[in-house]
């Protein structure tokens, strides 16, 4: 079932050059992100067999978003979103090269510092990328654009994680970091080709950042549906913390370092392949009306909870991979459809702050 005005993924990319450049930037940037994740986990496991060392990396990936999001949202709504993305990419290129200077266990702290900086920069990039989509895509194509972006994240997770495991196993960790750094340069180049977007409504110039945060909170309280939608990804993070344990799960099943990198890659690939199917299947068989999106989100939360029971009781890599795929299939439905509904319900001048609030 298709809605009037619905468009396919390839047709959207073919006809909409600005969105196509944004999408190309997303492809190479997220490919690098997953190469980076595999390389970081492999590096930490090589330097230390302590669970606390891995936990430190996980915390370094989670906490910066919470702290930086309020600032990032205000910046994204005040200045050119295109410029925010380009600067974030160029700075991440420099930061990732810093991993090449990690030598031994005494420099573990440097890994954590670099991860914090890199994730903080992502905290600016992602709200800017999400907020700019309605300026590049007609309203009737927003669900397709969000489904394509979400599916791309999933494909890059699957391909990038698998490729990362192979590269680390065959060529070493340093090569993975160099490739990752280059992806940010390529992403910045694609984004630079997006035409400057005239903002439909100018953000208030005379208000300070705190006042602008209060403005978006008032908006969310006036629009409880948008408030709930913006909290869904936080709900995913709270219930999905088990996914951050994937490297540790793999280390218990595959103790050798070379096999471990491949094992982590397989699990992340299963996560990505499962996530690809969610929005695509719903859109294909049930359409993309608002009611379909809302019901899909509710059902996906229920099924995701069940899938965690299977993850907890998995005894080998293959059953664990299937369980992870099922969990992320449901998670992708929640992620993609909540973003599409926010785009459809939120004025442009609030989008950066709403998406930053959502990421926090």
C-alpha positions in Angstrom: 0.0 0.0 0.0 1.4 3.4 -0.9 0.3 6.9 0.0 -0.5 9.5 -2.6 2.8 11.3 -3.3 4.9 8.4 -2.1 8.3 8.0 -3.7 10.8 5.2 -3.9 14.3 5.4 -2.5 16.1 5.4 -5.8 13.7 7.9 -7.3 14.2 10.2 -4.4 18.0 10.0 -4.8 17.8 10.4 -8.5 15.5 13.5 -8.5 16.7 15.3 -5.4 20.4 16.3 -5.8 20.8 18.2 -2.5 19.4 15.2 -0.5 21.6 12.9 -2.6 24.7 14.8 -1.6 23.6 14.7 2.1 23.0 11.0 1.8 26.4 10.3 0.1 28.0 12.2 3.0 26.1 10.0 5.5 27.2 6.8 3.7 30.9 7.5 3.9 30.8 9.1 7.3 28.8 6.2 8.9 31.0 3.7 7.2 34.0 5.3 8.9 32.1 5.4 12.3 31.7 1.6 12.3 35.3 1.1 11.2 36.2 3.3 14.1 34.1 1.4 16.6 35.7 -2.0 15.7 39.2 -0.5 15.7 38.7 1.2 19.1 37.3 -2.0 20.8 40.1 -4.1 19.2 42.7 -1.5 20.4 41.4 -1.5 24.0 41.2 -5.3 24.1 44.8 -5.5 22.8 46.1 -3.1 25.5 44.0 -4.3 28.4 42.0 -7.4 29.3 40.1 -5.4 32.0 36.4 -5.2 31.7 36.7 -1.7 33.3 38.8 -0.6 30.4 36.0 -1.5 27.9 33.4 0.0 30.2 35.4 3.2 30.2 35.2 3.4 26.4 31.5 2.7 26.5 30.9 5.5 29.0 33.1 7.8 26.8 30.7 7.1 23.9 27.5 7.7 25.9 28.1 10.6 28.3 29.3 13.4 25.9 26.0 13.4 23.9 24.0 14.1 27.1 26.3 16.9 28.1 26.8 18.5 24.7 23.2 18.2 23.3 21.8 21.4 24.9 24.6 23.5 23.4 24.5 21.7 20.1 20.8 22.2 19.6 21.0 26.0 20.1 24.0 26.2 17.7 22.2 24.1 15.0 19.1 26.4 15.2 21.2 29.6 15.1 23.7 29.1 12.3 24.0 27.3 9.0 23.3 23.6 9.5 25.5 22.9 6.4 28.4 24.7 8.0 28.0 22.8 11.3 28.2 19.5 9.5 31.3 20.5 7.5 33.2 21.8 10.5 32.2 18.7 12.6 33.6 16.4 9.8 36.9 18.3 9.5 37.5 18.3 13.2 36.7 14.6 13.5 39.2 13.9 10.7 41.9 15.5 13.0 40.7 13.7 16.1 40.6 10.2 14.6 44.2 10.6 13.4 45.1 11.0 17.1 44.4 7.3 17.7 47.5 6.5 15.7 49.6 7.9 18.7 48.2 5.4 21.2 51.1 3.1 22.0 50.5 1.1 25.2 48.3 0.7 28.3 49.7 3.9 29.8 47.9 5.9 27.0 44.5 4.4 27.5 43.4 7.7 28.9 44.2 9.3 25.5 41.8 6.9 23.8 39.0 8.0 26.2 39.8 11.6 25.6 39.7 11.2 21.8 36.4 9.3 22.0 34.8 12.0 24.1 35.9 14.7 21.6 34.8 12.7 18.6 31.4 11.8 20.0 30.9 15.5 21.1 31.5 16.6 17.6 29.0 14.0 16.4 26.5 15.6 18.8 26.7 18.7 16.6 26.7 16.8 13.3 23.7 14.5 13.8 21.1 17.1 14.9 22.2 19.3 12.0 21.8 16.5 9.5 18.4 15.6 10.9 17.2 19.2 11.0 18.2 20.0 7.5 16.3 17.2 5.9 12.9 19.0 5.7 14.7 21.9 4.0 15.9 19.5 1.2 12.9 17.2 0.9 9.2 17.9 0.2 6.8 17.1 3.1 5.2 14.2 1.3 8.6 12.5 0.9 9.8 12.9 4.5 8.9 9.3 5.6 10.8 7.9 2.6 13.8 10.2 3.3 13.9 9.1 7.0 13.5 5.4 6.1 16.3 5.7 3.6 18.6 7.5 6.2 17.7 4.9 8.8 18.3 2.0 6.4 21.6 3.5 5.4 22.7 3.6 9.0 21.8 -0.1 9.2 23.6 -1.0 6.0 26.7 0.9 7.0 26.5 -0.7 10.4 26.5 -4.2 8.8 29.0 -3.4 6.0 31.2 -1.1 8.1 31.4 -3.5 11.1 32.1 -6.5 8.9 34.7 -4.5 6.9 36.2 -3.2 10.1 36.6 -6.7 11.4 38.3 -7.9 8.2 40.6 -4.8 8.0 41.7 -5.0 11.6 42.4 -8.8 11.3 44.3 -8.5 8.0 45.9 -5.1 8.0 45.9 -3.9 11.6 44.2 -1.3 13.7 46.2 1.7 12.4 44.9 1.1 8.8 41.4 1.1 10.1 41.9 4.5 11.8 43.5 6.0 8.7 40.5 4.9 6.5 38.1 6.2 9.1 39.8 9.7 9.1 39.6 9.9 5.3 35.8 9.2 5.3 35.2 12.4 7.2 37.0 14.4 4.5 34.9 12.7 1.8 31.7 13.4 3.8 32.7 17.1 4.2 33.2 17.3 0.4 29.8 15.9 -0.4 28.0 18.2 2.2 29.9 21.2 0.7 28.0 20.5 -2.5 24.6 21.0 -0.8 23.3 24.5 -1.7 22.9 26.9 1.1 19.4 26.6 2.5 17.2 29.6 3.2 15.6 29.1 6.6 11.8 29.3 6.5 11.8 31.0 9.9 14.7 32.8 11.3 15.8 31.8 14.8 15.5 34.6 17.4 18.7 36.7 17.3 18.4 38.6 20.5 17.8 35.7 22.9 20.6 34.0 24.7 21.2 30.2 24.6 19.4 29.6 27.9 16.3 31.5 26.7 16.3 29.4 23.5 16.4 26.2 25.5 13.4 27.4 27.5 11.6 28.2 24.2 12.0 24.6 23.0 10.9 23.2 26.4 7.8 25.4 26.2 7.1 24.1 22.7 7.5 20.5 23.8 5.1 21.1 26.7 2.6 22.6 24.2 3.0 19.7 21.9 2.9 16.5 24.1 3.0 14.2 21.1 6.3 15.7 19.9 7.6 15.5 23.5 6.8 11.8 23.6 8.3 11.2 20.2 11.5 13.0 21.2 11.8 10.7 24.3 11.5 7.5 22.4 15.2 7.3 21.4 16.1 7.8 25.1 13.8 4.9 25.8 15.7 2.8 23.3 19.0 3.8 24.9 17.8 2.8 28.4 16.4 -0.6 27.2 19.1 -1.2 24.6 22.2 -0.9 26.8 22.8 -4.6 26.3 23.9 -3.8 22.8 27.0 -2.0 24.1 28.1 -5.3 25.5 28.5 -6.8 22.1 32.4 -6.7 22.2 32.4 -8.4 25.6 29.9 -11.1 24.5 32.2 -11.8 21.5 35.3 -11.9 23.7 33.7 -14.7 25.9 32.8 -16.8 22.8 36.0 -16.0 20.7 39.0 -15.5 23.0 41.6 -15.2 20.2 42.2 -11.6 19.1 42.0 -12.2 15.3 38.8 -14.2 15.7 37.5 -11.7 18.2 37.6 -8.9 15.7 35.7 -11.0 13.2 33.2 -12.0 15.9 32.5 -8.4 16.8 32.1 -7.7 13.1 29.6 -10.5 12.7 27.5 -9.4 15.6 27.5 -5.8 14.4 26.6 -7.0 10.9 23.7 -9.0 12.3 22.6 -5.9 14.1 22.7 -3.9 10.9 21.0 -6.5 8.7 18.2 -6.8 11.2 17.7 -3.1 11.4 17.5 -2.8 7.6 14.4 -4.9 7.4 12.2 -3.0 9.9 11.1 0.3 8.2 11.4 -1.3 4.7 8.9 -4.1 5.6 6.4 -1.8 7.3 6.5 0.7 4.5 6.2 -2.0 1.9 3.2 -3.9 3.4 1.3 -1.4 5.5 2.1 2.0 3.9 3.3 5.2 5.6 0.3 6.9 7.1 0.7 8.5 10.5 -1.5 5.9 12.1 0.7 3.1 10.7 3.8 4.8 12.0 2.4 5.2 15.5 1.1 1.6 15.7 4.4 0.3 14.4 6.3 2.1 17.1 4.1 0.7 19.9 4.3 -2.9 18.6 8.0 -2.7 18.0 8.7 -1.8 21.7 6.8 -4.9 22.8 8.6 -7.2 20.4 12.0 -5.7 21.2 11.5 -6.6 24.9 10.9 -10.2 23.9 14.0 -10.3 21.7 16.2 -9.3 24.7 15.1 -12.5 26.5 16.7 -14.5 23.6 19.8 -12.4 23.7 20.2 -13.1 27.4 19.9 -16.9 26.9 22.1 -17.2 23.7 24.8 -19.8 24.1 26.8 -19.3 20.8 27.6 -16.7 18.3 24.9 -17.7 15.8 21.9 -17.7 18.1 23.2 -14.4 19.6 23.4 -13.0 16.1 19.8 -13.9 15.2 18.6 -12.4 18.5 20.5 -9.2 18.0 19.1 -9.0 14.5 15.5 -9.3 15.8 16.1 -6.7 18.5 17.5 -4.1 16.0 14.7 -4.8 13.5 12.3 -3.5 16.1 14.7 -0.7 17.2 15.0 0.6 13.6 11.2 0.9 13.3 11.1 3.1 16.5 14.1 5.2 15.4 13.1 5.9 11.8 9.4 6.4 12.3 9.8 8.7 15.4 12.2 10.9 13.4 9.7 11.1 10.5 6.9 12.0 12.8 9.0 14.7 14.5 9.8 16.2 11.0 6.1 16.2 10.2 5.1 17.9 13.5 7.8 20.4 14.3 8.5 23.9 12.9 11.9 24.4 11.3 13.1 26.9 13.9 12.9 24.2 16.7 14.2 21.2 14.8 17.9 21.4 15.8 17.0 21.7 19.5 14.3 19.0 19.4 16.7 16.5 17.7 19.4 17.4 20.2 17.0 16.9 23.0 16.1 13.6 21.4 19.7 12.4 21.2 20.3 13.3 24.9 
